[in-house]
Amino acid sequence: MNWGLFLYEGRLTSLISACSELYERVSIIVTTNLQFADWHTMFGEEKMTAALLDRVTHRAHVSCSFFGESYRFRERLQQEEQETVAKK
């Protein structure tokens, strides 16, 4: 399941529903460049994000944590900046 599709289409509730359906039935692997504490900035809704994290992290095992800048995110910001300048 590609969570990015849920985010860009604004379907956080669908994502929570999907996680609820799978909850304690199958394993879910999550890869992210954000710490859990920062997820609300992506989803925009703190209570819904807390509900999602509750399901995702219950009985979870975090195997690796890497800290550093995301090259894709930085590239996206640069692209948005260039588009903004081009519109002016």
C-alpha positions in Angstrom: 0.0 0.0 0.0 1.4 3.4 -1.0 0.5 5.8 1.8 1.6 8.7 -0.3 -1.5 8.2 -2.5 -3.7 8.6 0.5 -2.0 11.7 1.6 -2.1 13.5 -1.8 -5.7 12.7 -2.3 -6.6 13.9 1.1 -7.9 10.6 2.3 -6.4 10.3 5.8 -9.6 8.7 7.1 -9.3 6.0 4.4 -5.8 5.3 5.5 -6.9 5.0 9.1 -9.7 2.6 8.0 -7.2 0.5 6.0 -4.9 0.3 9.0 -7.8 -0.6 11.2 -8.8 -3.4 8.9 -5.3 -4.8 8.9 -4.7 -4.2 12.6 -3.3 -7.2 14.4 -4.0 -9.4 11.4 -1.0 -8.7 9.2 2.3 -7.0 9.5 2.6 -3.4 8.3 6.0 -2.0 7.3 6.3 1.8 7.4 9.2 3.7 5.9 9.3 7.4 6.5 11.7 10.3 6.7 9.7 12.0 9.5 9.8 11.2 13.1 6.4 10.2 14.5 6.2 13.4 16.5 6.2 15.3 13.2 3.6 13.3 11.3 0.8 15.7 12.2 2.6 18.3 10.0 2.1 16.1 7.0 -1.4 14.9 7.8 -2.7 18.3 9.1 -5.0 16.8 11.7 -3.5 16.1 15.1 -6.3 13.9 16.4 -6.6 11.8 13.3 -2.8 11.4 13.2 -2.8 10.3 16.8 -5.4 7.7 15.9 -3.3 6.4 13.0 -0.1 6.3 15.1 -1.9 4.5 17.8 -2.7 1.7 15.4 0.6 1.7 13.6 2.8 1.8 16.7 0.8 -0.6 19.0 3.1 -3.6 19.4 5.5 -2.1 16.9 9.2 -2.7 16.5 11.2 0.2 15.2 14.2 -1.4 13.6 16.2 1.5 12.3 16.2 5.2 12.7 18.3 7.4 10.4 18.7 11.1 10.9 19.5 13.4 8.1 18.2 15.5 5.3 15.9 13.9 2.7 17.4 14.6 -0.8 14.0 14.0 -2.4 12.3 16.4 -0.1 14.9 19.0 -0.6 14.6 18.6 -4.4 10.9 19.0 -4.2 11.2 22.2 -2.2 13.7 23.6 -4.7 11.3 22.7 -7.5 8.4 24.4 -5.8 10.6 27.5 -5.3 11.5 27.6 -8.9 7.9 27.3 -10.0 6.9 30.1 -7.7 9.6 32.3 -9.1 8.6 31.4 -12.7 5.0 32.4 -12.0 6.0 35.9 -10.9 
